């Protein structure tokens, strides 16, 4: 954890200075938050705190074998999530952690999780032996992997299914409302298009990880696009926490060696 902090603290300090001294507007702050996310995530790779690759064109992922790092990282990400939500009142205005009642929201998150992982379970069984995707994972690591996957991806979901998605929804509403006004009719704003768009932005924020930080390339981008679109659709309809169940659950299962 200390090596990781040494790697990321200069970048975090610079972003903090920009926030304090430049006082960017709400949209620019979201862009800076995405930059912080890319920094925090991509720094894991050169330090060997996770590993991933592709075999026969199929993406796979494994996490660190240090349970304390996994837990501390997850808790830190959750604290950062809470800090951002508390400190940036302007951007949290439209954020919905849960939409609707709990049972449908949780069920939708689980359904999204199943939709993300099912193709990979099939591809792993058909094309990618366990030893070619990181090998078996010790059972003692599974609780720590679950903490990392859920709490770490809570931060991602606040960014992409919170800030980014709500911004896309507002833009979508403005555009459809303008067209409806010209027709003299009331506009009806759908939810599929912004959800898909948030998935595209999510995949875009993995370009450097796929092409410069690593050489995995297209398989990583296809995985993040697939996962991002499904989480986007779930998050648009049921909120950030439902999308976290989808995203975090998928990362947990695919990195656990259980499939």
Number of C-alpha atoms within 10 A of each C-alpha: 13 7 8 16 12 10 17 17 13 11 15 16 11 11 17 14 12 14 15 10 9 9 11 14 11 15 14 12 18 19 15 17 17 19 16 17 16 16 16 20 16 19 18 17 15 13 12 10 17 18 18 16 20 18 15 10 16 19 24 24 19 22 24 17 17 13 18 13 18 26 20 16 21 24 17 16 22 19 15 15 20 14 11 17 16 11 10 13 11 11 21 17 11 13 17 19 18 18 17 11 9 12 9 14 24 20 15 23 28 21 16 27 26 15 17 25 22 12 10 20 16 12 16 20 11 9 14 20 13 15 9 14 22 18 13 14 15 10 10 10 17 19 15 22 26 21 20 27 26 24 23 26 25 27 24 24 31 26 23 26 35 26 25 24 28 23 19 17 21 14 13 17 18 14 14 17 17 14 14 14 12 10 10 9 10 13 16 10 16 12 17 15 17 26 27 21 19 31 26 18 17 27 21 15 17 19 17 14 20 20 14 10 14 17 13 19 19 16 18 26 22 15 17 23 21 20 23 28 25 25 34 34 25 29 34 26 19 24 27 32 26 32 37 31 28 33 29 27 23 24 25 23 19 20 27 23 20 13 14
